[in-house]
């Protein structure tokens, strides 16, 4: 199964390209921070499924985080990332978050991402570069 996983380098390069970061180090730092924050919001089978699809290093970042008692709204999530990146504003933090999360569907597939999105409050889909999921009963 791990043969199908993208590498950490593939992930960081995709983020570097999506975010137009000047250096690989900057893209790597942003990727680590955003995935750390995401790891605090994803639980259960969705967390396991996402970790299995991600590069091993990214999976470790997500798995090492203790989930919060309640997931933050998408705006609060962006603010939390801003607090973790020196000099980040809400606008630059949103750019960082979108640069990382928007590459995940292409790298790991829609299925694990859609399962994660179903668990998160509304508003996150746009951060992943997807239309907001609307579930009707």
C-alpha positions, 0 to 999 in steps of 0.5 A: 500500500505504501508504494502508492503513497506520494513521497514527502518531497512530492508533497512539499514540491506540490505545496511549493508550486501551489503557494509559489514559495521561494524555497523548499524550506519555506514550503516544508515549514508551512506544510508541517505547520498546517498538517500539525493543525489539521491533525488536531481536528481529524479523528477516528477512521478519517484520521487513519485513512488520511494518514495511510494516504499521506507520505509517511512523514506527513502521516506522523505529523498528523498522528502525533497531534492530540485532537481538540475537544471540538474542531475549530471553524474554518476561520478559527483554524486559519487563525490558529495557523496564523498564530504558529507562523511568525509574521503571518496575518489572517490573509497570509495564513489562509494562503498557507492553509489553502496552499497545503490543503488544496494539493491533498485531493490530487496527491492522495485522492478525493475519497480520504479528503471527502471523509475528512471534510464530512467530519469537519465543520462547514467552510473547510471544503474551500480550504481544500480547493473543493466546493462546499459539500451540501448533504441533504437528508 
